[in-house]
């Protein structure tokens, strides 16, 4: 264990994002800590983080990952890093900080789904005001940039659940942002280990991460289909265009997510066939 610690670097979350772009790789599962069924575990972790601020600083053990094209892709530590991203974001919004102060949050993203990536991007880039709202999730869902289809992304809904818990647990703390980013005796740190230093192979990465949740057949189709689009339309594939079918389903008494996927896929197939027919 000492050998690993000697080859690691003790960092705060803002230091990590200043050093790397952090990408949650596609092989990883969704943000499980944000699930409603994980409420007790999530709150326990949040209280531990709070104690690190008001009491003795807390060390979150090791964060393992690989660096590809200057991007750090965590193998272990996804859940902790995501919760820290949300805590820092909440602190910045609550403190009405200038975007320049928290621009490093743009260096955190998810590659598991297009919707997760876009949500993280807009959250860090556009932000939101909590004024007049009972909870962060309500304020975010009421924002112009929020896409209705994101309600079916388990990572997004998990993040919203966590933000609401963060508000209830950290609401009484003053100067939360200043506490989080302080360099002198920082309240929350972890040891970052880049796996390349150990010569680990991609095969081992995959085996160690076998717990990852596989994408559905339709999600795999969208991932492959999106290669044909530029960045703007690639985003629409999993946002504005999906919203059209999502709105139809939301009018029903009981929402069937599989039915949304089925209708969307049928539309894409028929549209593709029509375009093909025009060429022959």
FENDALIN-V738515 format. One record per residue. N is the residue number from 0. RES is the residue in one letter. PSI is psi in degrees with one decimal (none if undefined). NEAR is the number of other ideal C-beta (glycine too) atoms within 12 Angstrom. D_FIRST is the distance of its C-alpha to the first C-alpha in Angstrom with 2 decimals. Layout:
N:RES:PSI:NEAR:D_FIRST, N:RES:PSI:NEAR:D_FIRST
This chain:
0:X:-38.6:11:0.00, 1:X:-35.9:8:3.83, 2:X:-42.1:10:5.36, 3:X:-42.7:19:5.22, 4:X:-35.4:16:6.31, 5:X:-26.4:12:8.72, 6:X:5.9:20:10.10, 7:X:170.2:26:10.70, 8:X:122.6:23:13.85, 9:X:122.4:22:14.60, 10:X:159.4:31:17.86, 11:X:170.2:35:20.59, 12:X:-42.2:40:22.34, 13:X:-31.8:36:25.32, 14:X:-38.7:27:23.34, 15:X:-44.5:38:21.76, 16:X:-19.1:31:25.31, 17:X:-21.3:21:26.71, 18:X:-37.9:21:24.40, 19:X:160.3:30:24.71, 20:X:127.1:29:26.92, 21:X:116.7:42:24.78, 22:X:122.6:31:26.21, 23:X:111.5:38:25.41, 24:X:158.5:30:26.19, 25:X:-25.1:25:29.02, 26:X:-16.9:26:26.87, 27:X:160.5:37:25.24, 28:X:178.5:30:26.97, 29:X:173.2:33:29.05, 30:X:88.3:37:27.89, 31:X:-29.7:29:27.56, 32:X:-19.9:36:26.64, 33:X:-2.9:37:30.15, 34:X:149.2:24:32.02, 35:X:-33.2:19:34.55, 36:X:-12.1:13:33.11, 37:X:22.0:23:29.74, 38:X:-46.6:20:31.50, 39:X:-44.7:14:29.94, 40:X:-43.6:22:26.33, 41:X:-46.8:34:27.19, 42:X:-35.7:24:28.91, 43:X:-42.6:17:26.15, 44:X:-41.1:30:23.73, 45:X:-39.4:37:26.51, 46:X:-34.3:21:27.15, 47:X:-40.4:27:23.50, 48:X:-40.3:39:23.92, 49:X:-41.9:30:27.23, 50:X:-30.6:19:25.87, 51:X:-24.7:30:23.45, 52:X:-45.8:31:26.67, 53:X:-17.3:21:28.97, 54:X:-130.2:15:26.60, 55:X:136.3:14:23.17, 56:X:146.3:23:21.21, 57:X:141.5:25:18.72, 58:X:124.1:23:15.32, 59:X:31.2:30:15.02, 60:X:-143.7:21:11.28, 61:X:143.0:26:10.66, 62:X:112.4:38:13.77, 63:X:145.7:32:13.65, 64:X:175.4:41:16.87, 65:X:149.3:34:19.16, 66:X:118.8:24:21.74, 67:X:122.8:21:25.26, 68:X:46.0:10:28.30, 69:X:12.9:14:26.52, 70:X:131.0:23:25.59, 71:X:120.5:37:22.08, 72:X:105.7:36:22.02, 73:X:132.3:42:19.30, 74:X:-42.4:36:18.04, 75:X:128.7:30:16.22, 76:X:2.3:33:17.38, 77:X:-47.1:39:21.10, 78:X:-44.4:31:22.28, 79:X:-43.4:39:20.61, 80:X:-39.5:42:21.81, 81:X:-42.3:43:25.26, 82:X:-38.6:41:25.66, 83:X:-40.2:44:24.78, 84:X:-44.9:44:27.33, 85:X:-37.8:46:29.91, 86:X:-45.5:47:29.27, 87:X:-42.1:43:29.71, 88:X:-45.8:46:32.76, 89:X:-44.1:43:34.31, 90:X:-40.0:40:33.88, 91:X:-43.1:33:35.56, 92:X:-44.7:35:38.41, 93:X:-34.7:31:39.01, 94:X:3.7:24:39.13, 95:X:47.0:17:41.49, 96:X:151.4:24:39.45, 97:X:138.7:12:40.83, 98:X:-29.7:17:39.38, 99:X:-28.4:10:38.33, 100:X:-29.7:21:35.89, 101:X:21.3:33:33.97, 102:X:-22.2:20:34.63, 103:X:-20.3:29:30.93, 104:X:-19.6:41:30.80, 105:X:-14.5:26:32.79, 106:X:10.8:28:29.66, 107:X:126.8:43:28.29, 108:X:159.8:37:29.81, 109:X:135.9:39:29.76, 110:X:2.0:28:30.84, 111:X:-37.1:37:31.01, 112:X:151.0:39:34.66, 113:X:-40.0:38:37.23, 114:X:-38.5:42:38.06, 115:X:-42.8:43:34.49, 116:X:-47.1:33:34.35, 117:X:-36.6:35:37.78, 118:X:-46.3:45:37.09, 119:X:-41.2:37:34.04, 120:X:-49.9:28:36.16, 121:X:-35.4:28:39.15, 122:X:-46.8:39:37.20, 123:X:-30.0:33:35.69, 124:X:-40.7:21:38.85, 125:X:-42.8:22:41.68, 126:X:-169.2:29:40.31, 127:X:154.7:32:42.49, 128:X:133.9:17:44.32, 129:X:-7.9:28:43.83, 130:X:125.6:13:47.24, 131:X:1.5:10:49.48, 132:X:148.1:19:46.88, 133:X:-22.9:14:45.47, 134:X:157.4:23:42.03, 135:X:-40.2:36:39.98, 136:X:-37.4:32:40.36, 137:X:-42.3:20:44.13, 138:X:-40.7:28:44.30, 139:X:-46.4:36:42.24, 140:X:-22.7:25:44.25, 141:X:0.4:20:47.41, 142:X:147.6:25:46.48, 143:X:-30.6:12:48.53, 144:X:-9.9:23:45.53, 145:X:130.5:30:44.15, 146:X:132.8:32:44.97, 147:X:-32.9:29:46.10, 148:X:-18.9:37:44.39, 149:X:-16.6:38:40.97, 150:X:-14.7:29:41.62, 151:X:2.9:34:40.78, 152:X:113.6:34:37.41, 153:X:-27.7:32:34.80, 154:X:-43.8:40:32.37, 155:X:-48.7:40:35.16, 156:X:-34.9:29:36.37, 157:X:-39.4:36:32.86, 158:X:-39.6:45:32.51, 159:X:-40.6:36:35.90, 160:X:-44.5:34:34.97, 161:X:-40.6:43:31.90, 162:X:-38.3:41:34.03, 163:X:-38.8:32:36.54, 164:X:-37.2:36:33.95, 165:X:-44.2:40:32.55, 166:X:-47.1:31:36.12, 167:X:-31.6:23:36.78, 168:X:-34.8:29:33.61, 169:X:3.6:37:33.59, 170:X:-30.8:19:37.37, 171:X:-3.7:13:37.76, 172:X:127.5:27:35.35, 173:X:151.4:14:37.18, 174:X:44.0:18:35.96, 175:X:-43.3:32:33.05, 176:X:-48.0:28:32.77, 177:X:-35.5:22:32.76, 178:X:-41.2:29:30.05, 179:X:-37.9:40:27.74, 180:X:4.2:30:28.20, 181:X:139.2:21:28.24, 182:X:-31.2:15:26.30, 183:X:114.3:10:26.40, 184:X:60.7:15:23.71, 185:X:143.4:26:23.24, 186:X:-28.2:37:23.11, 187:X:120.9:41:20.68, 188:X:169.5:31:17.66, 189:X:166.5:34:14.59, 190:X:117.8:27:11.96, 191:X:125.2:38:13.66, 192:X:119.8:32:12.19, 193:X:120.3:30:15.09, 194:X:-23.3:30:14.76, 195:X:-29.0:19:17.34, 196:X:-19.1:18:14.96, 197:X:-0.8:19:13.50, 198:X:31.6:12:17.06, 199:X:142.8:21:16.99, 200:X:165.1:13:20.57, 201:X:-35.1:18:22.70, 202:X:-41.6:10:23.16, 203:X:-38.0:16:19.52, 204:X:-46.2:26:19.72, 205:X:-42.2:18:22.79, 206:X:-40.8:14:21.52, 207:X:-23.9:22:18.44, 208:X:25.9:30:20.95, 209:X:-15.1:15:23.66, 210:X:-10.3:17:24.01, 211:X:143.2:22:25.80, 212:X:120.6:21:29.39, 213:X:149.3:17:31.92, 214:X:155.6:25:34.76, 215:X:169.6:20:38.25, 216:X:-41.2:14:40.83, 217:X:-37.1:28:42.61, 218:X:-37.4:31:39.49, 219:X:-39.6:16:38.79, 220:X:-46.6:22:42.44, 221:X:-38.2:30:42.21, 222:X:-41.9:25:39.14, 223:X:-39.2:16:41.13, 224:X:-33.9:23:44.39, 225:X:-17.2:27:43.00, 226:X:-26.0:14:42.52, 227:X:-7.5:15:46.31, 228:X:157.7:19:46.36, 229:X:175.7:11:45.77, 230:X:-40.0:14:43.25, 231:X:-48.0:13:45.92, 232:X:-25.3:17:47.23, 233:X:-39.3:23:43.83, 234:X:-39.1:29:43.03, 235:X:-31.1:22:46.42, 236:X:-36.0:36:45.71, 237:X:11.6:36:43.13, 238:X:-92.4:35:44.77, 239:X:-44.7:24:48.51, 240:X:-39.2:30:49.72, 241:X:-32.7:37:47.68, 242:X:-33.8:25:49.01, 243:X:-45.8:21:52.51, 244:X:-30.2:32:51.70, 245:X:-37.7:30:49.49, 246:X:-39.1:20:52.45, 247:X:-43.2:20:54.70, 248:X:-32.9:26:52.34, 249:X:-16.3:20:51.80, 250:X:-14.7:12:55.56, 251:X:159.4:13:55.27, 252:X:-36.4:7:54.80, 253:X:124.0:9:51.71, 254:X:130.9:20:49.33, 255:X:103.4:17:48.34, 256:X:-39.0:25:45.54, 257:X:-32.7:17:46.18, 258:X:-35.8:20:49.80, 259:X:-48.2:30:48.79, 260:X:-41.7:28:46.83, 261:X:-45.5:20:49.76, 262:X:-39.8:23:52.35, 263:X:-44.2:32:50.30, 264:X:-41.8:25:49.71, 265:X:-40.2:16:53.42, 266:X:-46.3:20:54.40, 267:X:-39.1:27:52.22, 268:X:-48.2:17:53.64, 269:X:-39.9:14:57.22, 270:X:-41.2:16:56.83, 271:X:-41.6:17:55.42, 272:X:-38.8:14:58.28, 273:X:-42.6:13:60.82, 274:X:-38.9:13:59.51, 275:X:-40.2:11:59.58, 276:X:-32.2:10:63.14, 277:X:-19.1:9:64.30, 278:X:-7.8:8:63.29, 279:X:none:7:65.34
